[in-house]
Amino acid sequence: MRLASRRRCSRAGTHEPVKTWLQILLIWLATSTFAQTLYLPPRAPEAPGGSVLAGQLAPLTLAEREEIIRREILSGNVPEWYRQFCPVSVTNVFAGHTNTATFYAAPDYLAVGSAADYLLIPVSPNTAQFIAEQLGCVLPTPRMVDAIYAAAAVKLAPMPIPPTAAMTTVGVFVQYNKTIREERATREADFPPGALVAGDKKDVVLSIRLAKAPHKVAIYGWHQTNGLPIQPLFTGHTAAWVDYSHGIRLVARDLTFNGRPATVPEVLADPQRCGLLSNEGVVTNAGYPTNPIPPLVTVKTNLPWWQGFTASPYFGEMTRLLDGGTNGRVLFNAPAPETIARTNPVRLILYALPDGNTIEQTIGRQMAPGDDWHFDIQHIGAQTRWLRAALTNRTVVIAYLEAPGLSWPAWRRAPGHATAAPGMVAELAGRFPTNGLEVVLASHSGGGAWVFDWLGAVPEIPENVVRLAFLDSDYGYLRAEHLAKLSRWLAADTNHYLSVLAYHDSLARLNGKPFVSEAGGTWGRSHALLADLGEPFAFTSQTNGSLETYTALNGRIQLILHENPEHKILHTVQVERNGFIQAMVSGTAREGGGYLYFGDRVYTNWIQARKDVVK
């Protein structure tokens, strides 16, 4: 614990007196390491200062701007004084008992650049939430903002700029940053950089009002020298409104409550303790969605990417469940941390679920009489474990993407979702800072709608997307929207693969009747894709029983089409019979090694026990 740094941040009256060495030890155990110091890589000597970054950011859109800010912050491009957090103590009385908590706040608002040349940079609440989560932090509540102002050694008076349309531009950000820094410089003799500063901006905050104001930002503060805020709690702006007056104050997730370790979310969720940090009562599920954050980017940080994952009862794995609200649920599944070789690249598979299937059903499990048949038709969990055992030079992580209402086609037709998939991909992939991240987009059935939504919205397929896999899911293929992007991506790198599995679904019969047309099913769309790709690439074909296999680019493009002579419904059988394994290794040296597509299951020993899948 850096006592010298703590004294620099604190002022008289902000701590309870420490009476015994036992108390010192308890507080040290509870607050040492991260609670005191922001865990970031050292700032690189060649990292740009605030002035240079401002010039780079000025002509960009908000999304482009925030991609750069996120990268710079998490790579360690912050002033040295910003890394040491400052203690803030709060006290209340509940049921006749006096309670005290100490939380740790960044000394000023989010800053990028060097100690000599930094920029206090406003960002959207989505990006602020993402950065906070990556660094083990949270955003404050209005009551915490009040407490930070009360504890601040440096109280700056607000200096509003008359409102204009330019107040959301980088030029005005720079202008206001200059004003703040000039005022701050007048106090540096008594309070050097790193002392707790407040009053210079409004705060982006957590609030229970956000539950009824989706896609909004909550702002509060900009305290005057009399202690009263200019800005009452307000949720009228959209999350995309980012002006010069907005500040992001990071607060360490860990704190002490009555001298014992706790976390900000724990205290906010407890009716008996929440009054210390909230004047709105209990606050649960506090935070902002971290998407959309386009485009795809890999973030570098010293924190292990599996921070926030929890142990699974199956095969020593780790999982993390995200609630994306209107974008459905996502479950990450990763191997046991002790098996992860840091030198191996992460192979992140984003698997868009078929219509009508939950995450739990898609993962699969051992069956018993009376169980829902959906648990025994895909077994993506078991097939993924088989792949991990085979692909020892990769860390295979799978993210199961479940649509709201269990239908990606219905989701993409809803207002505002026509171009949402790129932001989802960027946000999910951005959680993995490992160098060499490889992204796979895979889908079954209606999950293909999500992949084609993404493909239609991105300007180009990113280089680190190494595989696209359609398991009877290419209904949405359109030549005009998708062919050129696919062709350029496939030709650009020998590590880019396309796998398509389909069957002659127009021959299939349900209750004796056909249910898809010759052109509209995956048989028809796959042949359309094959014909279109045949223009830039030379294909070869072979037939093995009922399977027609078409390949190009030395197997990197592969379409396996089942002729379905018995008029069966093979929609899920293709997946169950080692189809996911085939789609993940087609065109590589692993293809056909230890398994047979449309053969017997090779993953039986990897099927998990009949228990709840998601805890």
PEQUIPE-V728566 format. One record per pair of residues at least 24 apart in sequence whose ideal C-beta (glycine too) atoms are under 7 Angstrom apart, sorted by the first residue. I is the first residue (numbers start at 1). GAP is how many residues later the second one is. If there is no record, write none. Layout:
BEGIN
I:GAP  I:GAP
END
This chain:
BEGIN
1:27  1:30  1:31  1:35  2:34  5:31  5:79  6:81  8:186  8:187  9:75  9:77  9:78  9:98  9:185  9:186  9:187  10:76  10:77  11:140  11:142  14:73  14:74  14:75  14:137  15:72  15:74  16:84  23:236  26:233  26:234  27:229  27:232  30:226  30:230  30:231  31:225  34:102  34:218  34:220  35:50  35:69  35:217  35:219  36:48  36:49  36:68  37:46  37:47  38:44  38:45  38:47  38:97  39:96  39:97  39:263  39:264  40:36  40:38  40:43  40:262  41:34  41:35  41:260  41:261  42:34  43:33  43:34  43:35  43:71  44:32  47:30  49:64  49:65  49:68  50:62  50:63  50:67  50:68  50:69  51:66  53:59  53:60  53:66  54:65  54:116  54:120  57:113  58:112  58:113  62:62  62:178  62:180  63:231  66:57  66:58  66:61  66:227  67:228  67:230  69:43  69:52  69:54  69:58  70:57  70:60  70:61  70:229  71:226  71:228  72:40  73:39  73:58  74:57  74:60  74:225  74:226  74:227  75:225  77:35  77:36  78:33  78:34  79:32  79:34  79:35  79:36  79:39  79:114  80:35  81:26  81:34  81:112  81:113  82:24  82:25  82:26  82:29  84:110  85:167  86:110  88:59  88:60  88:63  90:57  90:186  90:187  92:183  92:184  94:178  94:181  99:158  99:159  99:174  99:177  100:158  101:154  101:155  101:156  101:166  101:175  101:176  102:153  102:154  103:41  103:148  103:149  103:152  103:161  104:147  104:148  104:151  105:43  105:91  105:144  105:146  106:143  106:144  107:87  107:88  107:89  107:90  108:89  109:92  109:138  109:139  109:140  110:138  110:140  115:78  119:55  119:58  120:57  120:60  120:127  121:52  122:51  122:120  122:121  122:122  122:124  122:125  123:119  123:125  124:115  124:116  124:118  125:79  125:92  125:114  125:163  126:113  126:162  126:163  126:164  126:165  126:167  127:166  128:76  128:120  129:158  129:159  129:161  130:160  130:163  132:118  133:157  134:165  134:167  134:169  135:115  136:116  136:117  137:113  137:114  137:115  137:116  138:113  138:115  138:126  138:127  139:65  139:66  139:67  139:112  140:63  140:65  140:66  140:109  140:111  141:64  141:65  141:66  141:136  141:137  141:142  142:63  142:65  142:78  142:91  142:137  143:134  143:135  143:136  144:107  144:133  145:58  145:60  145:75  145:76  148:50  148:101  149:49  149:50  149:74  151:45  152:44  152:45  152:46  153:38  153:42  153:43  154:30  154:33  154:37  154:41  154:42  154:43  155:43  155:44  155:70  156:24  156:27  156:28  156:41  156:43  156:44  157:42  157:67  157:68  158:41  158:64  158:66  158:72  160:85  161:83  167:76  167:77  168:73  168:74  168:75  172:72  173:71  176:68  198:25  199:24  201:44  201:45  201:46  202:29  202:43  202:44  202:45  203:44  203:46  204:42  204:44  206:77  206:80  206:81  207:26  207:28  207:73  208:72  208:75  209:24  209:26  210:25  215:24  217:24  219:27  239:49  289:35  289:36  290:137  291:36  291:132  291:133  291:136  292:128  292:131  292:135  293:130  293:133  293:134  293:137  294:128  294:129  294:132  295:127  295:131  296:129  296:130  296:133  296:166  297:129  297:133  298:135  298:139  299:131  299:134  300:133  301:132  305:126  305:127  305:128  305:129  306:28  306:31  309:25  313:298  314:294  315:70  321:293  326:78  327:93  327:97  328:73  328:74  328:75  328:76  329:30  329:73  330:69  330:70  330:71  330:98  331:28  331:69  331:283  332:65  332:67  333:64  333:65  334:63  335:53  335:60  340:55  344:49  344:50  344:51  345:49  345:89  345:91  345:92  345:93  346:49  346:51  346:86  346:88  346:91  346:92  347:44  347:47  347:48  347:49  347:91  347:93  348:49  348:51  348:81  348:84  348:89  348:90  348:91  348:92  349:47  349:49  349:50  349:91  349:93  350:49  350:51  350:75  350:78  350:89  350:90  350:91  350:92  351:29  351:47  351:48  351:49  351:50  351:91  351:92  352:49  352:56  352:91  352:95  352:98  352:99  353:47  353:48  353:49  353:50  353:94  354:90  354:91  354:92  354:93  355:51  355:52  355:90  355:91  356:50  357:49  358:44  358:48  359:41  359:43  359:255  360:253  360:254  362:38  363:37  363:250  364:243  365:242  365:243  365:244  365:245  365:248  366:241  366:243  366:244  368:242  377:195  377:199  378:66  378:194  378:197  378:198  379:197  379:224  379:228  380:200  381:227  382:221  382:224  382:225  383:197  383:198  383:220  385:218  385:221  386:195  386:216  386:217  386:220  387:194  387:197  390:200  390:204  399:29  401:49  407:39  408:38  408:39  408:41  408:42  409:37  409:40  412:37  412:38  412:41  419:38  421:29  421:32  421:33  421:36  422:32  422:35  422:36  425:29  437:27  438:26  438:28  439:25  439:26  439:27  440:26  440:27  440:29  441:24  441:27  442:27  442:29  442:141  443:27  443:28  443:30  444:27  444:28  444:29  444:131  445:27  445:28  445:126  447:26  448:25  448:26  448:27  448:28  449:27  452:24  452:25  452:30  455:27  455:30  456:25  456:26  460:25  460:28  461:24  461:28  463:30  466:29  466:30  466:31  467:30  467:32  468:30  469:30  469:114  469:115  470:30  471:30  471:103  471:104  471:108  471:109  471:112  472:29  472:30  472:31  472:50  472:99  472:102  474:26  474:28  474:48  474:51  474:52  474:55  475:47  475:50  477:48  477:51  477:52  479:53  483:49  487:49  490:63  490:66  490:67  496:60  497:59  497:89  497:90  498:59  499:59  499:84  499:87  500:26  500:29  500:59  501:59  501:73  501:78  501:81  501:82  502:24  502:59  503:58  503:59  503:61  503:67  503:71  504:58  504:59  504:60  507:57  507:60  508:56  508:59  508:60  508:61  509:58  510:59  523:38  526:33  526:35  530:29  533:24  547:51  555:31  555:32  556:31  558:28  558:29  560:37  577:24  578:24
END
